[in-house]
Amino acid sequence: MPVNLLYVEGELDEQLLTPFLAGSPVVQRRGTKYGLQGIVVREREVNKNETIFFLRDRDFDFEPHEATPNLPTPINTPRSNVLVGWRWFRHCIECYLLEPALAAAALERRQEELEAILREAGRQLADYQAARWTVGLTRWRLPPSKQLETHPADLHGEFALPPDTSEAASWNWISTSAREFIQPVMAVFAEEALRLTFKHYKTRLAGLDVSAILAWFSGKDLLTFLAPRIGAESPGHLRNQLRNWVLSHPGDALAYLPEWSALKQLLTQ
């Protein structure tokens, strides 16, 4: 499976992966995580090039695939089941910069100290992360707006008209289709349903170890929690400090991140 071009969603991804992959494949920032798959599919078709893929953060869109903690998760097209990219196992790319051994080397601090702060973040931020997971996973239940068609669903063909175009028939179609469209949405967004989902994630995120925190918690939220506790100027400054160390010590960083080694093998095999 040759990969010549890998699209990513952010500047940090491009900065870290470009030297890591050394041009094989070329890493290019392109679009948002929600648009990358469509971009890859379109460009493959237009350019007749099957060597374009993408890599995205998992964020609050997908739970981690815990059976394969050191492997990026493949993403296939829903209809044709063709591999078009991967998502990280950890929540986002910042969570790799927070690998305690790596961060300890980069910040010249004790690994045990950083692990203790991350565990404290796991306790103090658990409810908020549970809330973010509740919204993130519920949001995916929203149907695409195009599923609410601007014509009756039983019409076929671009020149078709319904047999009855009267005001009464038109209103019946509007009210029925709108109701059928919104009812499943109202069900998953009902307060009881949201509370059950929130409770589920509160339980799931309780008492996690450091590895699980880095898989389930937002890396940016963790950086925000960590920065003042180690005297960093800001979360962004801390992230840049970790990034710069990785760029200066690629071999050492790779030794701390088995998933990155697995990614490189996937992209070059």
C-alpha positions as CSV (number, residue, x, y, z in Angstrom):
1,M,0.0,0.0,0.0
2,P,2.1,2.9,-1.2
3,V,1.5,6.3,0.4
4,N,3.0,9.3,-1.4
5,L,0.9,12.1,0.1
6,L,-0.5,12.3,3.7
7,Y,-2.9,15.1,4.5
8,V,-3.2,16.3,8.1
9,E,-5.5,18.8,9.8
10,G,-3.2,21.1,11.7
11,E,0.0,23.0,11.7
12,L,1.4,21.0,14.6
13,D,0.8,17.8,12.8
14,E,2.7,19.0,9.7
15,Q,5.5,20.4,11.8
16,L,6.0,17.1,13.7
17,L,5.4,14.6,11.0
18,T,7.4,16.3,8.2
19,P,10.8,15.7,9.6
20,F,9.7,12.4,11.2
21,L,8.7,11.0,7.8
22,A,11.5,12.8,5.9
23,G,9.5,13.3,2.8
24,S,8.2,9.7,2.5
25,P,5.4,10.4,2.3
26,V,5.0,14.1,1.9
27,V,3.0,15.6,4.8
28,Q,0.6,18.5,3.9
29,R,-1.8,20.4,6.0
30,R,-5.1,20.3,4.3
31,G,-8.6,21.1,5.6
32,T,-10.3,20.2,8.8
33,K,-10.6,16.7,10.3
34,Y,-14.2,16.6,9.1
35,G,-13.2,17.5,5.5
36,L,-10.1,15.4,5.0
37,Q,-11.8,12.2,3.9
38,G,-13.9,13.9,1.3
39,I,-10.8,15.7,0.0
40,V,-8.9,12.5,-0.3
41,V,-11.7,10.7,-2.1
42,R,-12.2,13.6,-4.6
43,E,-8.5,14.0,-5.3
44,R,-8.0,10.3,-5.8
45,E,-10.8,10.4,-8.4
46,V,-9.7,13.6,-10.2
47,N,-6.0,12.8,-10.2
48,K,-6.4,9.0,-10.7
49,N,-4.0,8.7,-7.7
50,E,-4.6,6.0,-5.1
51,T,-1.5,7.0,-3.0
52,I,-3.2,9.9,-1.2
53,F,-4.3,9.3,2.4
54,F,-5.0,11.3,5.6
55,L,-4.4,11.2,9.3
56,R,-6.6,12.9,11.8
57,D,-7.0,13.4,15.6
58,R,-9.7,11.2,17.2
59,D,-10.9,14.0,19.6
60,F,-14.4,13.5,20.9
61,D,-15.7,11.9,17.7
62,F,-14.6,8.3,18.3
63,E,-13.8,6.3,21.4
64,P,-10.2,4.8,21.4
65,H,-9.9,1.3,20.0
66,E,-8.4,-0.2,23.2
67,A,-7.5,-3.5,21.6
68,T,-4.8,-1.8,19.6
69,P,-3.3,0.9,21.8
70,N,-0.1,1.5,19.8
71,L,-1.6,1.4,16.3
72,P,-3.4,4.1,14.4
73,T,-7.0,3.1,13.6
74,P,-7.7,2.6,9.8
75,I,-10.6,4.6,8.3
76,N,-12.4,3.1,5.3
77,T,-15.0,4.7,3.0
78,P,-18.5,3.7,4.2
79,R,-19.8,2.4,0.9
80,S,-16.8,0.9,-0.9
81,N,-14.9,0.0,2.2
82,V,-11.6,1.4,0.8
83,L,-8.8,2.5,3.1
84,V,-8.4,6.3,2.9
85,G,-6.6,7.2,6.1
86,W,-6.1,6.7,9.8
87,R,-6.9,8.3,13.1
88,W,-4.6,8.4,16.1
89,F,-5.2,6.0,19.0
90,R,-4.6,8.8,21.5
91,H,-7.1,11.7,21.7
92,C,-5.0,14.1,19.7
93,I,-1.4,14.8,18.7
94,E,-0.8,16.9,21.8
95,C,-1.3,13.8,23.9
96,Y,1.8,12.3,22.4
97,L,3.8,15.3,23.5
98,L,2.6,14.6,27.0
99,E,4.0,11.1,27.1
100,P,5.5,11.4,30.6
101,A,9.0,10.0,29.7
102,L,9.2,12.3,26.6
103,A,7.9,15.3,28.5
104,A,10.3,14.7,31.4
105,A,13.2,14.7,29.0
106,A,12.0,17.8,27.2
107,L,11.2,19.8,30.4
108,E,14.1,18.4,32.5
109,R,11.7,17.4,35.2
110,R,11.1,14.1,37.0
111,Q,8.8,11.7,35.2
112,E,7.1,10.8,38.4
113,E,6.2,14.5,39.0
114,L,4.6,14.8,35.6
115,E,2.7,11.6,36.0
116,A,1.3,12.8,39.3
117,I,0.1,16.0,37.7
118,L,-1.6,14.1,34.9
119,R,-3.3,11.8,37.4
120,E,-4.5,14.9,39.2
121,A,-5.8,16.3,35.9
122,G,-7.6,13.0,35.5
123,R,-9.4,13.5,38.7
124,Q,-10.2,17.2,38.5
125,L,-11.1,17.3,34.8
126,A,-13.0,14.0,34.6
127,D,-16.5,15.5,34.8
128,Y,-15.7,18.1,32.2
129,Q,-14.2,15.5,29.9
130,A,-17.3,13.3,30.4
131,A,-19.5,16.3,29.4
132,R,-17.4,16.8,26.3
133,W,-17.7,13.2,25.4
134,T,-21.5,13.4,25.9
135,V,-21.8,16.2,23.5
136,G,-19.3,14.8,21.0
137,L,-20.9,11.4,20.7
138,T,-24.4,12.8,20.8
139,R,-23.6,15.2,18.0
140,W,-22.8,12.3,15.7
141,R,-26.4,11.2,16.0
142,L,-27.5,14.4,14.1
143,P,-28.6,13.4,10.6
144,P,-27.2,15.3,7.6
145,S,-29.5,18.2,6.6
146,K,-29.8,16.7,3.1
147,Q,-31.7,13.8,4.6
148,L,-34.6,16.3,4.9
149,E,-35.4,16.3,1.2
150,T,-37.0,19.2,-0.6
151,H,-39.4,16.8,-2.3
152,P,-41.4,13.8,-1.1
153,A,-39.2,10.8,-0.5
154,D,-41.2,8.6,-2.8
155,L,-40.6,10.7,-5.9
156,H,-38.0,9.4,-8.3
157,G,-36.5,11.2,-11.2
158,E,-35.5,14.8,-11.6
159,F,-38.8,15.7,-13.5
160,A,-41.1,13.9,-11.1
161,L,-44.1,15.7,-9.5
162,P,-46.3,14.4,-6.7
163,P,-49.8,13.4,-7.9
164,D,-51.4,15.9,-5.5
165,T,-49.8,19.4,-5.4
166,S,-52.5,21.1,-3.4
167,E,-52.0,23.2,-0.3
168,A,-53.3,20.4,2.0
169,A,-51.2,17.7,0.4
170,S,-48.1,19.9,0.4
171,W,-48.6,20.8,4.1
172,N,-49.1,17.2,5.0
173,W,-45.8,16.3,3.3
174,I,-44.0,19.2,5.1
175,S,-45.3,18.3,8.6
176,T,-44.8,14.6,8.2
177,S,-41.3,14.7,6.8
178,A,-40.1,17.3,9.3
179,R,-41.6,15.3,12.2
180,E,-40.0,12.1,11.1
181,F,-36.7,13.9,10.6
182,I,-36.6,15.6,14.0
183,Q,-38.0,12.8,16.3
184,P,-34.8,10.7,16.5
185,V,-32.8,13.9,17.2
186,M,-35.1,14.9,20.0
187,A,-34.8,11.4,21.5
188,V,-31.0,11.5,21.7
189,F,-31.0,15.1,22.9
190,A,-33.7,14.7,25.5
191,E,-32.5,15.5,29.0
192,E,-32.9,11.9,30.3
193,A,-30.8,10.5,27.4
194,L,-28.1,13.1,27.9
195,R,-28.0,12.4,31.6
196,L,-27.6,8.7,30.9
197,T,-24.8,9.3,28.5
198,F,-23.1,11.8,30.9
199,K,-23.3,9.2,33.7
200,H,-21.8,6.5,31.4
201,Y,-18.8,8.7,30.6
202,K,-18.4,9.8,34.3
203,T,-18.1,6.2,35.2
204,R,-15.8,5.3,32.2
205,L,-13.4,8.2,33.0
206,A,-13.1,7.6,36.7
207,G,-9.8,6.4,38.1
208,L,-7.9,6.2,34.8
209,D,-4.1,5.6,34.7
210,V,-1.9,8.0,32.8
211,S,-2.0,6.0,29.6
212,A,-5.8,6.0,29.6
213,I,-5.9,9.7,30.4
214,L,-3.9,10.5,27.3
215,A,-6.2,8.3,25.3
216,W,-9.5,9.8,26.6
217,F,-8.7,13.4,27.6
218,S,-8.2,16.5,25.4
219,G,-4.5,17.2,25.1
220,K,-5.2,20.9,25.0
221,D,-7.1,20.7,28.3
222,L,-4.3,18.7,29.8
223,L,-1.7,21.3,28.7
224,T,-3.9,24.0,30.2
225,F,-4.0,22.1,33.5
226,L,-0.3,21.3,33.5
227,A,1.2,24.6,32.4
228,P,0.7,26.7,35.7
229,R,1.6,23.7,37.8
230,I,5.1,23.5,36.3
231,G,5.6,27.2,35.9
232,A,5.1,27.3,32.1
233,E,4.3,30.7,30.6
234,S,1.1,29.4,28.9
235,P,-0.3,26.2,27.5
236,G,0.8,27.2,24.0
237,H,4.3,28.0,25.2
238,L,4.5,24.6,26.9
239,R,3.3,22.8,23.7
240,N,5.9,24.7,21.7
241,Q,8.6,23.7,24.1
242,L,7.6,20.0,23.8
243,R,7.3,20.3,20.1
244,N,10.8,21.9,19.7
245,W,12.4,19.1,21.8
246,V,10.8,16.5,19.6
247,L,12.1,18.2,16.5
248,S,15.6,18.4,18.0
249,H,15.6,14.8,19.3
250,P,13.6,12.8,16.7
251,G,15.3,9.5,17.5
252,D,14.7,9.9,21.3
253,A,11.1,10.9,20.7
254,L,10.5,7.9,18.5
255,A,11.7,5.6,21.2
256,Y,9.0,6.9,23.6
257,L,6.2,6.7,21.0
258,P,5.7,3.1,19.7
259,E,2.5,4.2,17.8
260,W,4.6,6.6,15.7
261,S,6.9,3.8,14.7
262,A,3.9,1.7,13.8
263,L,2.6,4.6,11.7
264,K,5.9,4.9,9.8
265,Q,5.8,1.2,9.1
266,L,2.2,1.5,7.8
267,L,3.1,4.4,5.5
268,T,6.2,2.8,4.0
269,Q,5.3,-0.9,3.7
